[in-house]
Amino acid sequence: MLDLRYRTILAVAVPLMVSSFIQSIVLLTDAAFLSRFSTLAFDANGNAGLLYVTAFVCLVGMSDGSQILIARRIGEKKIDRVGRIFGTSISTLFLLATLLFCVLYFIIPQLLPLYSRSQELAEAQNSFLSIRSFALLLGIITLSIQAFFYAIGKTWVMLISAGIIAFSNILMDYLLIFGIGPFPRMGLEGAALASTLAELLGMLFLVIFLIFSKERKQYQLFAHFAFSWKSFRELLKIGSPMALQGFMALATWTIFFTWIEQMGSDELTISQNIRAIYFLAFIPIWGFSATTKTYISQYIGRGDFDSLIIIQRKIQLLTVIFLAVFFHGAFLYPEKLIALINPADQYIERSAEILRFVGFSLYIFGLGSVKLQTINGSGNTHVSFTIELICVLLYALFSYLFIKVWQFDIFWVWWIEYIYFISTAVLSVLYLHFFKWQNKQI
């Protein structure tokens, strides 16, 4: 069991944050390389990357369900259930990943030319997805193993995996995008291939580590490895709302960027610059979100309800502190951050202006995410799904009004971030305050 000392919370969260930081460096490197290759490749990577991530977060949501279930069974000291949850997770992710792969590889390429303002951009996105979509199949193993290590609090394993992915991706990006030495000059397709091969290496490391780890024996992972209908029903009950929640959030963001693309190419490039820098703020937010789920689930499983509010307050404080560390550049030197991603002078000033404006919304998101992930960690994932549904509907409605009806300048369009993050935080706080959520049985 995990204790409530800041040191222990950080021992769980810091490897997750460093892992997120490394992954963000990969995303930033992709953007920086491609912006220097061509603006078209930069914009296509941003929009097609959102389509890929929208599919991938469905897998993440289901694996989060596995993390919550494993953490709860460990808290209840039902070790024999862990292996069955793990085996069921792999089978479930296989079915879901296969479906999502078919959508990205066969269906989306038919739809992109229909709604994209630029047919050249649509073709570039299709070339990216024709390679990148294969990485969904790698997520079957990677996310299952990740859920297990997150649930037991051994998060530094994912840090090493992320390091392998980052180093190999950056190297292969450089070689394949620009065609260095004997490697072909592949541009956007090179970025997609580099990321996919890098994730394959990360997956292989996790498989080897798991096989030789002491936790495999301690939690009887393979002794009870099997598909279980009971575990499948539990996983669907807990994981499917989070999968849909992640899908809705990213799908709405994808629509948002599609509408921005229809405003004009300059507006799209400016917005892609901001999206890239966003990932610096997501480093502590995602790290402490995953930590919250594990802590809340374990402590509810143990029946220690008095500690739940302490967990939330401590993690919120740490989130704000680490946001100040990772994201202060958005306020103090946004021009320098933007220039690292995209050095084109015509985009820097306006991108920096918007980044400074929306930066405070990320602090609201950081505080609210702890509350939302408390709901998820308690097993009330249908409630978090409902909250997400309400918020993305508001996001879609106001995005449509801002862009299509009122035709705001791109600066004011980004007001939408405040609407989404504030509504998420307020609804999460209201639910936790007025409803009995601690006694959820899963």
Secondary structure, 3 states (H helix, E strand, C coil): CCCCCHHHHHHHHHHHHHHHHHHHHHHHHHHHHHHHHCHHHHHHHHHHHHHHHHHHHHHHHHHHHHHHHHHHHHHCCCCHHHHHHHHHHHHHHHHHHHHHHHHHHHHHHHHHHHHCCCHHHHHHHHHHHHHHCCHHHHHHHHHHHHHHHHHHCCCHHHHHHHHHHHHHHHHHHHHHHHCCCCCCCCCHHHHHHHHHHHHHHHHHHHHHHHHHCHHHHHCCCCCCCCCCHHHHHHHHHHHHHHHHHHHHHHHHHHHHHHHHHHHCHHHHHHHHHHHHHHHHHHHHHHHHHHHHHHHHHHHHHHCCHHHHHHHHHHHHHHHHHHHHHHHCHHHHCHHHHHHHHCCCHHHHHHHHHHHHHHHHHHHHHHHHHHHHHHHHHCCCHHHHHHHHHHHHHHHHHHHHHHHHHCCCCHHHHCCHHHHHHHHHHHHHHHHHHHCCCCCCCC
